[in-house]
C-alpha cells in the first residue's frame, strides 16, 4: 500500500523513479489516497488484510497521521521522505532522497521502534507544550513549502520576541514538580523541528521518553541554547530541566494545545506514556 500526501512539501512532485525501484524489487504497489472522511490510519486499518507493507510518502505530520493504523495492524512501514523536516527519517538514517529511501525499502531490512502516546494520540518524534505548539499553529503549509526548514527559523524568531513563561505541574515517578517554563517537550525519537535533538543519547527504540523543559526567562538566553538544542546537550544547562521516564502527566492552569510531530492534536492536561516496539520500519542495514 502506497499513501502519498500531495500537500507535503515535495508531495506534488513525481515519485515515479522511486516507485520503479520498488517494482523492480518485486513489490506489487497499489496507491491509495486519504480523503476528508478517512485519514491515513483509517485507510491503513480498513485495507490491512490485503497488504503486508504500508509505504507512506510525506513528512512527519503524514507519518503521525498514520501511526495509529500502523500500530493497530502490524504492517511494516516504508518511509518516502517528502516533507519539510523529515525528522523521523533522519532519526532512522533514511536518506531524504526518495529514490535512496525506496532502495532501503527494497532491501528489506527492518527494525521495531517505539511510539509515544499523549491522551491516546500516538507520535513518532516529540510532543511539545508551549513555544513549539505556538509555532506549529503559525507555521502554515504555504510557509513550509515556500521556505522549507528556513520557515521554522522565520516563525521562531517572530514568536521568541513575544514569548512568555507559563506555569505547569509535572507528575512523574511518584513526584510532582511545579515549574515556570517556555516549553515542555516529551520525546520518543531522536530528532524534531528540522534537526533539533531531543537528548544526546535518545533513540527511537530505547524504551524511554525524554522530557526537557526550557526554563529561560529571556529570549536571548534561548539563542545561546540553540547549539546545544541541536546536539541534544541542553540538559547540561542550569535553566533546562531534563530527565528520562516512561510515563508523565503535564497539567496547566488553563488548557494549552499539545503539538505532536508538527500537528496540534490535544490539550492539557496531557498524559504521556511510552509504547515500546510498536511499529516495524524499513531502515538501512547497520
C-alpha positions in Angstrom: 0.0 0.0 0.0 1.4 3.4 -1.0 0.0 6.5 0.5 1.4 9.9 -0.7 0.4 13.2 0.9 0.0 15.6 -2.0 0.2 18.5 0.4 3.6 17.6 1.7 6.4 19.9 0.6 7.5 17.5 -2.2 4.3 15.5 -2.3 3.2 17.2 -5.5 6.3 16.1 -7.4 6.9 12.9 -9.3 7.9 9.8 -7.4 7.8 7.6 -10.5 11.5 6.8 -10.2 11.2 5.8 -6.5 8.2 3.7 -7.3 10.1 1.9 -10.1 12.8 0.9 -7.6 10.1 -0.8 -5.6 8.5 -2.5 -8.6 12.0 -3.7 -9.8 12.5 -5.2 -6.4 9.4 -7.4 -6.9 6.9 -5.3 -4.8 3.3 -5.1 -6.1 2.3 -1.4 -5.4 -1.2 -0.1 -5.1 -1.5 3.6 -4.5 -4.3 4.7 -2.2 -5.5 8.2 -1.2 -6.9 9.7 2.0 -9.9 11.8 2.0 -11.7 14.3 4.2 -13.7 11.4 5.6 -10.8 9.0 6.1 -7.3 9.7 7.4 -4.2 7.6 6.8 -4.7 5.4 9.9 -8.3 4.6 9.0 -7.2 3.9 5.4 -4.5 1.5 6.6 -6.8 -0.2 9.0 -9.6 -0.7 6.5 -7.3 -2.3 3.9 -4.7 -4.1 6.1 -5.9 -7.6 5.1 -4.8 -7.0 1.5 -1.3 -5.8 2.2 1.8 -6.5 4.3 3.6 -3.2 3.8 2.4 0.4 4.2 4.7 2.9 2.4 4.0 6.5 3.5 5.2 9.4 1.3 5.2 12.7 3.2 6.7 14.4 6.2 6.5 13.9 9.9 2.9 15.1 10.1 1.9 12.4 7.5 3.6 9.7 9.5 1.9 11.0 12.6 -1.4 10.6 10.9 -0.6 7.0 10.0 0.8 6.0 13.4 -2.3 4.5 14.9 -3.1 2.4 11.9 0.4 1.1 11.7 0.4 0.1 15.4 -3.0 -1.5 15.2 -2.4 -3.6 12.0 1.2 -4.5 12.4 2.0 -3.6 8.7 5.7 -2.8 8.2 6.3 0.9 7.5 8.3 2.1 4.5 9.2 5.8 4.6 9.5 8.0 1.5 10.6 11.4 2.9 8.7 14.1 1.0 8.1 16.7 3.8 9.9 19.8 5.1 11.9 18.4 8.1 11.6 14.6 7.7 12.9 14.2 11.3 11.8 10.6 11.7 13.7 9.7 8.5 16.7 11.5 9.9 16.4 9.6 13.2 16.4 6.3 11.4 19.2 7.1 9.0 16.9 7.1 5.9 18.1 9.4 3.1 15.9 12.4 2.2 16.3 11.3 -1.5 13.1 9.4 -2.3 15.0 7.0 -4.7 17.5 6.1 -2.0 14.7 5.8 0.5 12.9 3.4 -1.8 16.2 1.4 -2.1 16.1 1.0 1.7 12.5 -0.5 1.5 13.6 -2.7 -1.4 16.5 -4.1 0.6 14.0 -5.3 3.2 16.0 -4.8 6.5 13.7 -3.7 9.3 13.6 -2.9 13.0 11.0 -2.2 15.7 10.6 1.3 17.0 8.7 2.8 20.0 5.9 5.2 19.8 5.0 7.9 22.3 1.4 8.4 23.3 -0.4 11.5 24.7 -4.0 11.4 25.6 -4.5 8.4 23.3 -2.7 10.1 20.3 0.4 8.3 19.1 3.6 10.1 17.8 7.0 9.1 16.4 9.2 12.1 17.3 8.2 14.6 20.0 5.3 16.2 21.7 5.5 19.8 23.0 3.5 22.3 25.0 4.3 26.0 24.8 6.7 27.6 22.3 6.7 24.7 19.7 2.9 24.3 19.9 2.6 28.0 19.2 5.0 27.6 16.3 3.0 24.7 14.8 -0.1 26.8 14.9 1.6 29.6 12.9 3.8 27.6 10.5 1.4 27.2 7.6 1.7 24.7 4.8 2.3 27.6 2.4 5.2 28.8 4.5 6.8 25.3 4.8 6.5 24.8 1.0 7.9 28.2 0.2 10.7 28.4 2.8 11.5 24.8 3.8 13.3 24.4 7.1 14.1 28.2 6.9 10.4 28.7 7.6 10.9 27.3 11.1 13.5 29.9 11.8 11.4 32.8 10.5 8.4 31.9 12.6 10.5 31.0 15.6 12.2 34.4 15.6 8.9 36.2 15.5 7.4 34.1 18.3 10.5 34.5 20.5 10.0 38.3 20.7 6.6 37.8 22.4 7.1 34.5 24.3 6.2 34.4 28.0 6.8 31.7 30.6 3.8 29.7 31.8 3.2 27.6 34.9 2.7 23.8 34.7 2.7 20.9 37.0 4.7 17.8 36.1 3.7 14.5 37.7 6.2 11.7 37.2 7.8 8.8 39.1 5.8 9.5 42.3 6.7 13.2 42.4 5.1 16.5 41.3 7.1 19.5 40.2 5.7 23.0 39.7 7.7 24.8 37.0 7.8 28.0 35.1 8.7 27.3 31.5 8.7 28.5 27.9 8.3 24.9 26.6 8.0 21.4 27.8 8.8 18.6 25.3 8.4 14.9 25.6 10.5 13.0 23.0 10.2 9.4 21.8 12.6 9.6 18.9 15.8 11.5 18.4 15.2 14.4 16.1 12.4 17.0 15.7 11.9 20.6 14.5 14.1 20.3 11.4 17.1 18.7 13.0 16.9 19.5 16.7 17.9 16.6 19.0 15.6 15.5 21.9 18.6 14.2 24.0 22.1 13.3 23.3 21.5 9.6 23.9 17.9 9.3 22.6 16.9 6.7 20.1 13.6 5.6 18.7 13.9 2.1 20.3 15.3 2.7 23.7 12.1 2.3 25.7 12.2 5.8 27.2 10.5 9.1 26.9 13.0 12.1 27.2 11.4 15.2 28.8 13.0 18.6 28.8 11.7 21.9 30.0 13.2 25.3 28.8 13.0 27.5 31.9 14.7 30.5 30.4 13.5 34.0 31.4 14.8 35.9 28.3 14.6 35.1 24.6 18.3 35.9 24.1 19.2 33.1 26.6 17.3 30.7 24.4 19.5 31.8 21.4 22.6 30.8 23.5 21.0 27.4 23.9 20.4 26.7 20.2 23.7 24.9 19.5 23.0 22.6 22.5 19.5 22.0 21.3 20.8 20.8 18.0 23.3 18.5 19.6 21.0 17.3 22.4 23.2 18.5 25.2 20.8 21.2 26.5 20.1 19.1 29.7 23.5 20.2 31.0 22.4 23.8 31.3 21.1 25.2 34.6 17.9 26.6 33.1 16.9 23.3 31.4 15.2 20.5 33.3 15.7 17.1 31.7 15.0 13.5 32.7 14.0 10.1 31.3 10.8 8.4 32.2 8.2 6.0 30.8 5.1 7.9 32.0 4.4 11.6 32.8 1.4 13.9 33.2 1.6 17.7 32.5 -1.1 20.0 33.9 -1.6 23.7 33.3 -3.9 26.3 34.9 -5.6 26.9 31.5 -5.8 24.3 28.7 -2.9 24.6 26.3 -2.5 22.8 23.0 -0.2 19.9 22.5 1.9 19.6 19.3 2.9 16.1 18.2 5.2 15.9 15.2 4.0 19.3 13.9 0.3 18.6 14.4 -1.9 20.1 17.2 -3.9 17.0 18.4 -5.0 17.5 22.0 -4.9 19.8 25.1 -3.6 19.8 28.6 -3.9 18.0 31.0 -1.6 15.7 28.9 -0.8 12.2 30.0 2.2 10.7 28.2 3.4 7.1 28.1 5.8 5.0 26.0 4.6 2.3 23.7 7.7 0.1 23.2 8.4 -1.7 19.9 5.0 -0.6 18.4 5.9 -0.3 14.6 8.3 -2.2 12.4 10.0 0.1 9.9 12.4 -0.5 7.0 15.8 1.0 7.8 19.3 1.0 6.3 21.3 -2.1 7.3 23.6 -1.3 10.2 
